[in-house]
Amino acid sequence: MLRETLNFKLSVTRLQNGERPDISLAQLIRDGKKAPPAHLTTHATHHVKRPSTAPKPIIDIRHIRENPELHEQNCLERNYVQQSKSPARINEIFAQWQALQKDSRAVRERSNLLRRQIANPASTSGGDDNAEVNELQGRSRDELLDEARVLKQKLAAVEQDEARLVEEMEALALAIPNLTSGVTPVGDEPRLLSYINEHPHETDTPPSASDKVWRSHVHIGSELGLLDFAGAGTVSGWGWYYLLDEAAQLEQALVQFALAVATRHGWRQVAPPSVVYSHVAAACGFQPRDQNGEQQIYSLAQSAADAERGKPELSLAGTSEIPLAGMKAETTIDATELPAKRVAVSRCYRAEAGARGASTKGLYRVHEFTKVEMFAWTAPDADETVDVFEEMLDIQTEILGSLGLHCRVLEMPTADLGASAVRKCDIEAFFPSRQDQNDGWGEVTSASICTDYQTRRLATRAKIDGKLTFPWTVNGTALAVPRVLAALLEAGWNEQEMSVSIPACLQPWMDGKEKIVRETVS
C-alpha cells in the first residue's frame, strides 16, 4: 500500500550529451517532469577549510549562470535567503572574468609573438600587411626582452585576478542548495501520505494532565529504574543519559532487529568510523553551524602544530551517512555494483544547540545516540533511485509497524529539506507525552534522495556503458534508538500493572521477556 501511495517519480533525470531542453528548468521542477540532474547539483562547503588532499568538488556553475531565477527561487523556498543572491552575483563575476579573459588573450598573443621573435627571428616573417611583425623585426633583442618581461608580469597579474574570480564563483556556488523535486510541497507544511498502525486512543479525547505525566518516558524510565539523566548530567551535562538494565537491553534488541530486517532485504552491513574529516562532512551537506550560527557538529580540538602543518580538521560524525558516503570518495563504482546498498550501526553526535524545554526533554533530543542507517549509491536514473528510496520507506514501515508504534508518513516541504536533498520523507511516531506539541507527533525516521550532490563533491564516479558519470545517493534511518525507545516506553506503558510491554519482535533479544516491571525490594 505504501509503495502504491508513494508511486511517483523524481522530477530529475539525466541530460544526455549535454543537450538542454527548450522547456525551462523551473517548469520542469515545478511540474514534476524530468529535468537534468547533471546540472542540478551545487554545494555548500564554504564554511569548512578544504585541504589540498580533499576531493575537489565538480560544480556545475554553468547551470546556475543560465538559470539564475530558478536557483534564486529555489533558495528562497528552502529558506536559504542569503544564498538566493548568489546566482545573480555569480553572473556579475562571470562577466568580469570574461572581460579579463579578453584582455589576457591579447596579452598572450603579443607575448607569444615576442617569444617567437626572440627565439627565432626568421619564424616571424612579416610583410606589408603585418605591421606588428614588421615592427618587432625592427627592434633590438634587448628591447624585445624588456617588453616580454613587462608582459609576463602583466599576464601574471591578470591570471591572478582570473583565479580570484573563479574561486569566488565556486565559493558562492558551493553554498547554493540542491534543487527540489516536483513532488515536494512548497512552503513549511508537509503532506500526509499514510499511517502505520492504529491510533492508541479509542477516542479523540486527549489524556488528562496526570495521565500525561505517567505516560512520559522520562517518568516511566524513572519509575522502572531504566533511565538516569541526573547521573549523566553530572558526568557529561544536559543532553546525555544512561540506559540501565532492560533499557540497555532494549537498545541492543532494537539495533539487532533493525539490522535483521535490512540485511534480509539485501543491505550489506558496514561498521564505520565515528570520526571523520570535517571537509567530508561538509561535502555531504553537514555544516559546523546552522544558518543561525548555532553549533551543529562537534569538531575535535587541533593542536597548534597540526594546524601549522595544515592537517585536516576532524569532527564527530552526526550520522553514519557521512562515513558511508565518504567510503567511495575518489573512487569509481562499476555499473554492475549499482545499486550498492549498505546498512551501518554507529554512535551519532549532534551538538543540537537549540533551546531546552518540554519538547527536548528526556530522550527526544540528545547529543549522543545509536542509530542504524541505510545508504545507497544508484545509477543516475530517476526510476532506479526512487525504487531504492521506496525500499527504504518499506523497511522503515516494516520496522515501526512490527514495533506496534502508531506513525504517520510525511512528504516533507521545501523549508525542511537539507542542502543536499531534492526530496525527503519523514515518519513520525505518536508520543502520548507530547500531545500539546504537534498533536503528539515526533520524527523517528527520515529518508532523502540527494541525486549527485554528494558524489560530485566527493569525486565518486560510476562507469556506466563505458562512460564516467556521477552516481546518485539515497539515505534513510532504519532506526534511531532514543526516540524509538521513548515511544515504546510510552506506547507500552500499563499504569495498573506499572509495566511496559515488549513487542514480540524484540523478545528474542530480551531473554524472552514480555514485559518490563518494577523490581520489588524484599
C-alpha positions as CSV (number, residue, x, y, z in Angstrom):
1,M,0.0,0.0,0.0
2,L,2.8,2.4,0.9
3,R,4.6,1.7,-2.4
4,E,1.4,2.5,-4.3
5,T,0.9,5.6,-2.2
6,L,4.4,6.8,-3.0
7,N,4.5,5.7,-6.6
8,F,5.6,9.0,-8.0
9,K,9.0,9.6,-9.6
10,L,11.6,12.2,-9.1
11,S,11.4,15.3,-11.3
12,V,15.0,14.9,-12.3
13,T,16.7,12.7,-14.8
14,R,19.9,12.7,-16.9
15,L,20.6,15.3,-19.5
16,Q,22.1,13.3,-22.4
17,N,25.1,14.6,-24.3
18,G,25.0,18.0,-22.7
19,E,21.8,18.9,-24.6
20,R,19.4,21.4,-23.0
21,P,15.7,21.3,-23.2
22,D,13.6,24.1,-24.7
23,I,11.3,24.0,-21.7
24,S,12.6,26.0,-18.7
25,L,14.0,24.1,-15.7
26,A,11.7,26.0,-13.4
27,Q,8.7,24.5,-15.2
28,L,10.3,21.0,-15.2
29,I,10.9,21.1,-11.5
30,R,7.6,22.6,-10.5
31,D,5.6,20.3,-12.8
32,G,7.4,17.2,-11.6
33,K,8.6,16.4,-15.1
34,K,12.0,15.1,-15.8
35,A,14.9,17.5,-15.7
36,P,18.7,17.1,-16.0
37,P,20.4,16.0,-12.8
38,A,23.8,16.6,-14.2
39,H,23.1,20.3,-13.7
40,L,21.0,20.0,-10.5
41,T,23.9,19.9,-8.0
42,T,25.5,22.7,-6.2
43,H,27.4,22.6,-3.0
44,A,27.7,24.1,0.5
45,T,31.3,23.5,1.8
46,H,32.3,27.1,2.1
47,H,32.3,27.1,6.0
48,V,34.9,24.3,6.2
49,K,38.6,24.7,5.2
50,R,39.2,22.2,2.5
51,P,42.8,20.9,2.4
52,S,44.6,20.2,-0.8
53,T,44.3,16.5,-0.2
54,A,40.5,16.7,-0.2
55,P,38.4,15.6,-3.1
56,K,37.9,18.5,-5.5
57,P,34.2,19.4,-6.0
58,I,33.0,19.5,-9.5
59,I,30.4,22.2,-9.6
60,D,28.0,23.0,-12.5
61,I,28.3,26.8,-12.4
62,R,27.1,27.0,-15.9
63,H,23.6,25.8,-14.9
64,I,23.4,28.4,-12.2
65,R,24.5,31.1,-14.7
66,E,22.0,30.1,-17.3
67,N,19.1,29.7,-14.7
68,P,19.7,32.3,-12.0
69,E,15.9,32.9,-11.4
70,L,15.4,29.2,-10.9
71,H,18.2,28.9,-8.3
72,E,17.2,32.1,-6.6
73,Q,13.6,31.0,-6.2
74,N,14.7,27.5,-5.0
75,C,16.9,29.2,-2.3
76,L,14.0,31.3,-1.1
77,E,11.6,28.4,-1.0
78,R,14.2,26.5,1.1
79,N,14.9,29.4,3.5
80,Y,18.4,30.0,2.1
81,V,17.8,33.7,1.9
82,Q,21.4,34.8,1.9
83,Q,22.3,32.3,-0.9
84,S,19.4,33.5,-3.0
85,K,21.5,36.5,-4.0
86,S,24.4,34.3,-5.2
87,P,23.2,33.3,-8.7
88,A,23.0,37.0,-9.8
89,R,26.3,37.7,-8.1
90,I,27.9,34.7,-10.0
91,N,26.7,36.2,-13.3
92,E,28.3,39.6,-12.3
93,I,31.6,37.9,-11.5
94,F,31.5,35.8,-14.7
95,A,31.1,39.0,-16.8
96,Q,34.2,40.3,-15.0
97,W,36.0,37.1,-15.7
98,Q,35.1,37.2,-19.4
99,A,36.5,40.7,-19.7
100,L,39.7,39.6,-18.1
101,Q,39.8,36.6,-20.5
102,K,39.6,39.0,-23.4
103,D,42.3,41.2,-22.1
104,S,44.6,38.3,-21.3
105,R,44.1,36.8,-24.7
106,A,45.6,39.9,-26.4
107,V,48.5,39.9,-23.9
108,R,49.1,36.2,-24.5
109,E,49.1,36.7,-28.3
110,R,51.6,39.6,-28.0
111,S,53.7,37.6,-25.6
112,N,53.8,34.5,-27.9
113,L,54.8,36.6,-30.8
114,L,57.6,38.2,-28.8
115,R,58.8,34.8,-27.7
116,R,59.0,33.5,-31.2
117,Q,60.8,36.6,-32.4
118,I,63.4,36.3,-29.6
119,A,63.9,32.6,-30.2
120,N,64.0,32.6,-34.0
121,P,63.5,35.9,-35.8
122,A,63.1,34.1,-39.1
123,S,60.0,32.4,-37.8
124,T,58.1,35.7,-37.7
125,S,58.4,36.7,-41.3
126,G,56.4,39.9,-41.9
127,G,55.1,41.7,-44.9
128,D,53.4,44.8,-46.0
129,D,50.2,43.5,-44.4
130,N,51.6,42.6,-41.0
131,A,52.7,45.9,-39.3
132,E,53.1,44.2,-35.9
133,V,55.6,41.7,-37.1
134,N,57.5,44.3,-39.1
135,E,57.7,46.5,-36.1
136,L,59.2,43.7,-34.0
137,Q,61.8,42.9,-36.6
138,G,63.0,46.5,-36.4
139,R,63.7,46.3,-32.7
140,S,66.8,45.1,-30.8
141,R,66.8,41.8,-28.8
142,D,67.2,43.8,-25.5
143,E,64.1,45.8,-26.3
144,L,62.1,42.7,-27.1
145,L,63.3,41.1,-23.8
146,D,62.3,44.1,-21.8
147,E,58.8,44.1,-23.3
148,A,58.5,40.3,-22.7
149,R,59.3,40.8,-19.0
150,V,56.7,43.5,-18.7
151,L,54.0,41.4,-20.5
152,K,54.9,38.4,-18.3
153,Q,54.2,40.5,-15.1
154,K,51.0,41.9,-16.6
155,L,49.8,38.4,-17.6
156,A,50.6,37.0,-14.1
157,A,48.5,39.8,-12.5
158,V,45.6,39.1,-14.9
159,E,45.8,35.4,-14.2
160,Q,45.8,36.0,-10.5
161,D,42.7,38.1,-10.9
162,E,41.1,35.4,-13.0
163,A,41.8,32.8,-10.4
164,R,40.4,35.0,-7.7
165,L,37.1,35.4,-9.6
166,V,36.9,31.7,-10.3
167,E,37.4,31.0,-6.6
168,E,34.7,33.5,-5.6
169,M,32.3,32.0,-8.1
170,E,33.0,28.5,-6.8
171,A,32.6,29.6,-3.2
172,L,29.2,31.1,-4.0
173,A,28.1,28.0,-5.9
174,L,29.2,25.8,-3.1
175,A,26.7,27.5,-0.7
176,I,23.7,27.0,-3.0
177,P,21.4,24.1,-2.1
178,N,20.4,21.3,-4.4
179,L,17.3,21.8,-6.5
180,T,13.9,20.4,-5.4
181,S,11.8,17.5,-6.7
182,G,8.4,18.2,-8.2
183,V,6.6,16.1,-5.5
184,T,8.0,18.3,-2.7
185,P,5.4,20.6,-1.1
186,V,6.4,24.3,-1.3
187,G,6.4,26.1,2.0
188,D,6.6,24.7,5.5
189,E,3.7,22.3,5.6
190,P,4.3,18.6,5.0
191,R,1.9,16.4,3.0
192,L,0.4,13.3,4.7
193,L,1.0,10.1,2.8
194,S,-0.2,7.3,5.1
195,Y,-0.5,5.9,8.6
196,I,1.2,2.9,10.3
197,N,-0.9,1.0,12.9
198,E,-3.9,2.3,14.7
199,H,-4.1,5.3,17.0
200,P,-3.6,4.1,20.6
201,H,-6.5,6.2,22.0
202,E,-10.0,4.9,21.4
203,T,-11.5,8.4,21.5
204,D,-10.3,11.8,20.4
205,T,-10.2,13.0,24.0
206,P,-6.6,13.8,24.9
207,P,-5.1,12.2,28.1
208,S,-5.6,14.1,31.3
209,A,-2.7,16.0,32.8
210,S,-1.9,13.3,35.3
211,D,-2.1,10.7,32.6
212,K,0.4,12.7,30.6
213,V,2.9,12.6,33.4
214,W,2.7,8.9,33.8
215,R,2.9,8.4,30.1
216,S,6.1,10.4,29.7
217,H,9.0,8.2,29.0
218,V,11.0,10.3,31.5
219,H,8.7,9.4,34.3
220,I,8.3,5.8,33.2
221,G,12.0,5.4,32.9
222,S,12.4,6.8,36.4
223,E,9.7,4.6,37.8
224,L,11.2,1.4,36.4
225,G,14.8,2.4,37.0
226,L,15.6,2.4,33.3
227,L,16.9,5.9,32.7
228,D,19.4,8.1,34.6
229,F,19.6,11.7,33.5
230,A,20.9,13.1,36.7
231,G,24.0,11.0,36.8
232,A,24.7,11.8,33.1
233,G,24.2,15.4,33.9
234,T,27.0,15.3,36.5
235,V,29.3,13.4,34.1
236,S,28.5,15.0,30.8
237,G,25.9,17.7,31.1
238,W,22.5,18.3,29.6
239,G,21.6,16.1,26.6
240,W,23.3,12.9,27.8
241,Y,21.8,9.9,29.6
242,Y,22.4,6.4,31.0
243,L,20.3,3.5,29.8
244,L,20.0,1.0,32.6
245,D,19.1,-2.7,32.7
246,E,16.3,-3.5,30.3
247,A,16.6,-0.1,28.6
248,A,20.2,-1.0,27.7
249,Q,19.0,-4.4,26.6
250,L,16.3,-2.7,24.5
251,E,18.9,-0.6,22.7
252,Q,20.7,-3.8,21.6
253,A,17.5,-5.5,20.7
254,L,16.3,-2.6,18.6
255,V,19.7,-2.5,16.8
256,Q,19.7,-6.2,16.1
257,F,16.1,-6.2,14.9
258,A,16.6,-3.3,12.5
259,L,19.8,-5.0,11.1
260,A,17.9,-8.2,10.7
261,V,15.2,-6.5,8.6
262,A,17.6,-4.5,6.5
263,T,20.0,-7.4,5.8
264,R,17.1,-9.6,4.9
265,H,16.3,-7.1,2.2
266,G,19.8,-7.3,0.8
267,W,21.5,-4.4,2.5
268,R,25.2,-5.2,3.3
269,Q,26.4,-4.4,6.8
270,V,29.3,-1.9,7.5
271,A,30.9,-0.9,10.7
272,P,32.0,2.7,10.0
273,P,34.3,5.1,11.9
274,S,32.8,7.8,14.2
275,V,35.5,10.4,13.5
276,V,35.6,12.0,10.0
277,Y,37.4,14.8,8.3
278,S,35.3,18.0,8.6
279,H,35.6,18.6,4.9
280,V,34.0,15.2,4.2
281,A,31.1,16.1,6.5
282,A,30.7,19.4,4.6
283,A,30.7,17.6,1.3
284,C,27.8,15.5,2.5
285,G,25.8,18.7,3.3
286,F,26.6,18.9,7.0
287,Q,27.9,22.3,8.2
288,P,29.6,23.0,11.6
289,R,26.9,25.7,12.2
290,D,23.4,26.1,11.0
291,Q,22.0,29.3,9.3
292,N,21.5,30.9,12.7
293,G,25.1,30.4,13.6
294,E,24.3,27.7,16.2
295,Q,26.7,24.8,16.5
296,Q,25.6,21.6,14.8
297,I,28.7,19.4,14.7
298,Y,31.3,18.6,17.3
299,S,34.8,19.5,16.0
300,L,37.8,17.9,17.6
301,A,40.4,20.3,19.0
302,Q,43.5,20.6,16.9
303,S,47.0,21.3,18.2
304,A,48.9,24.3,17.0
305,A,51.4,22.1,15.4
306,D,48.8,20.2,13.4
307,A,47.2,23.4,12.3
308,E,50.5,24.8,11.3
309,R,51.2,21.7,9.2
310,G,47.8,22.0,7.6
311,K,46.5,18.7,8.9
312,P,42.8,18.3,8.1
313,E,40.3,19.1,10.8
314,L,38.3,16.2,12.4
315,S,34.7,16.1,13.6
316,L,32.5,13.5,15.3
317,A,30.0,12.1,12.8
318,G,26.5,13.2,13.3
319,T,25.3,10.2,11.3
320,S,26.9,7.2,9.6
321,E,25.7,8.7,6.3
322,I,28.9,10.8,6.4
323,P,31.5,8.0,6.6
324,L,29.4,5.8,4.3
325,A,29.3,8.4,1.6
326,G,33.0,9.1,2.1
327,M,33.8,5.4,1.8
328,K,33.6,5.7,-2.0
329,A,35.3,9.2,-2.2
330,E,37.7,9.5,-5.2
331,T,36.7,6.0,-6.4
332,T,34.9,4.7,-9.4
333,I,32.0,2.3,-8.9
334,D,31.3,-0.3,-11.7
335,A,27.8,-0.3,-13.1
336,T,27.4,-3.9,-12.1
337,E,27.6,-2.9,-8.4
338,L,24.7,-0.5,-8.6
339,P,22.6,-0.1,-6.7
340,A,25.1,-0.5,-3.9
341,K,23.1,-0.8,-0.6
342,R,24.8,-0.5,2.8
343,V,23.5,-0.5,6.4
344,A,25.5,0.6,9.4
345,V,25.3,0.9,13.1
346,S,27.1,3.8,14.7
347,R,27.1,6.2,17.6
348,C,26.0,9.6,16.4
349,Y,26.9,13.0,17.8
350,R,24.8,16.2,17.5
351,A,25.6,19.5,19.1
352,E,21.8,20.3,19.0
353,A,22.3,23.8,20.3
354,G,18.6,24.6,20.3
355,A,16.6,25.9,23.3
356,R,15.8,23.4,26.1
357,G,12.2,22.8,27.1
358,A,9.4,20.2,27.2
359,S,9.9,19.5,23.5
360,T,13.5,18.4,24.1
361,K,13.1,16.7,27.5
362,G,14.4,13.2,28.1
363,L,15.5,11.1,25.2
364,Y,13.8,13.1,22.5
365,R,16.8,15.4,21.7
366,V,20.2,14.2,22.9
367,H,23.8,14.8,22.0
368,E,24.8,11.1,21.5
369,F,22.8,8.1,20.4
370,T,22.9,4.9,18.5
371,K,21.4,4.8,15.0
372,V,21.0,2.2,12.3
373,E,21.4,4.0,8.9
374,M,20.8,2.9,5.3
375,F,22.8,4.4,2.5
376,A,22.9,3.6,-1.2
377,W,24.6,4.6,-4.4
378,T,22.4,4.3,-7.5
379,A,22.7,4.9,-11.2
380,P,21.8,8.5,-12.2
381,D,18.3,7.3,-13.1
382,A,15.1,8.5,-11.5
383,D,13.3,5.2,-11.7
384,E,16.1,3.2,-10.1
385,T,16.7,5.8,-7.4
386,V,13.0,6.1,-6.4
387,D,12.8,2.3,-6.3
388,V,15.6,2.2,-3.7
389,F,14.1,5.2,-1.9
390,E,10.7,3.4,-1.6
391,E,12.5,0.2,-0.5
392,M,13.9,2.3,2.4
393,L,10.5,3.5,3.3
394,D,9.2,-0.1,3.2
395,I,11.9,-1.2,5.6
396,Q,11.2,1.7,7.9
397,T,7.5,0.9,7.8
398,E,8.1,-2.8,8.5
399,I,10.3,-2.0,11.5
400,L,8.0,0.6,13.1
401,G,4.9,-1.5,12.2
402,S,6.4,-4.5,13.9
403,L,7.1,-2.5,17.0
404,G,3.4,-1.6,17.2
405,L,4.0,2.1,17.0
406,H,1.3,4.4,15.6
407,C,3.1,6.5,13.0
408,R,2.4,8.8,10.0
409,V,4.4,9.1,6.8
410,L,5.0,12.6,5.5
411,E,6.3,14.2,2.3
412,M,8.5,17.0,3.7
413,P,8.2,20.5,2.4
414,T,10.9,22.7,0.9
415,A,11.5,24.6,4.1
416,D,12.5,21.3,5.8
417,L,15.0,20.0,3.2
418,G,18.7,20.0,4.0
419,A,21.2,21.4,1.5
420,S,21.8,18.0,-0.2
421,A,18.3,16.6,-0.6
422,V,16.0,17.0,-3.5
423,R,13.3,15.1,-1.7
424,K,12.7,13.9,1.9
425,C,10.1,11.7,3.6
426,D,9.8,11.6,7.4
427,I,8.0,9.1,9.6
428,E,6.7,10.5,12.9
429,A,5.6,8.4,15.8
430,F,2.9,9.2,18.3
431,F,4.2,10.2,21.7
432,P,1.4,10.5,24.4
433,S,3.5,12.8,26.4
434,R,3.8,15.3,23.5
435,Q,0.1,15.8,22.9
436,D,0.4,19.5,23.4
437,Q,3.2,19.7,20.9
438,N,2.4,18.9,17.3
439,D,-0.5,16.8,18.4
440,G,1.9,14.3,19.9
441,W,3.8,13.6,16.7
442,G,7.6,13.3,16.7
443,E,10.1,12.4,14.0
444,V,11.6,8.9,14.3
445,T,13.0,8.2,10.8
446,S,13.9,10.1,7.7
447,A,14.8,9.2,4.1
448,S,16.3,11.5,1.4
449,I,17.3,11.5,-2.2
450,C,20.4,13.6,-2.8
451,T,21.0,12.9,-6.6
452,D,24.6,13.7,-7.4
453,Y,25.1,16.4,-4.7
454,Q,27.4,14.3,-2.5
455,T,29.1,12.3,-5.2
456,R,30.2,15.4,-7.2
457,R,31.8,16.9,-4.1
458,L,33.4,13.6,-3.0
459,A,34.6,12.8,-6.5
460,T,32.7,9.5,-6.5
461,R,32.1,8.3,-10.1
462,A,30.4,5.4,-11.7
463,K,31.3,3.7,-15.0
464,I,28.1,3.1,-17.0
465,D,28.1,2.0,-20.6
466,G,31.8,2.8,-20.7
467,K,31.3,6.4,-19.7
468,L,32.2,8.0,-16.4
469,T,29.3,9.7,-14.6
470,F,28.2,10.6,-11.1
471,P,26.0,8.1,-9.2
472,W,23.2,9.3,-7.1
473,T,22.9,8.8,-3.3
474,V,20.0,7.9,-1.1
475,N,20.0,7.7,2.7
476,G,17.5,6.7,5.3
477,T,17.2,6.0,9.0
478,A,16.4,2.3,9.7
479,L,16.1,3.1,13.4
480,A,17.3,5.8,15.8
481,V,17.4,4.2,19.3
482,P,16.5,7.0,21.8
483,R,13.3,8.3,20.2
484,V,12.0,4.8,19.3
485,L,12.9,3.6,22.8
486,A,11.0,6.6,24.2
487,A,8.0,5.9,22.0
488,L,8.0,2.2,23.1
489,L,8.0,3.1,26.8
490,E,5.1,5.5,26.3
491,A,3.1,3.3,24.0
492,G,3.6,0.1,26.0
493,W,3.0,1.6,29.5
494,N,0.4,-0.1,31.6
495,E,-0.4,2.1,34.6
496,Q,-2.3,-0.5,36.6
497,E,0.5,-3.1,36.3
498,M,3.3,-0.4,36.4
499,S,4.9,-2.2,33.5
500,V,5.9,-1.8,29.8
501,S,5.1,-4.4,27.3
502,I,7.9,-5.6,25.0
503,P,7.0,-6.0,21.3
504,A,7.1,-9.7,20.2
505,C,9.7,-8.9,17.5
506,L,12.2,-7.8,20.2
507,Q,11.7,-10.6,22.7
508,P,14.3,-12.9,21.2
509,W,16.9,-10.3,22.1
510,M,15.3,-9.7,25.6
511,D,15.8,-13.2,27.0
512,G,12.2,-13.9,26.1
513,K,10.8,-11.2,28.4
514,E,7.3,-10.0,27.5
515,K,7.2,-7.1,30.0
516,I,9.4,-4.8,31.9
517,V,8.2,-4.5,35.5
518,R,9.5,-2.6,38.5
519,E,11.8,-4.7,40.7
520,T,10.4,-5.1,44.2
521,V,12.8,-5.0,47.1
522,S,12.1,-7.8,49.6
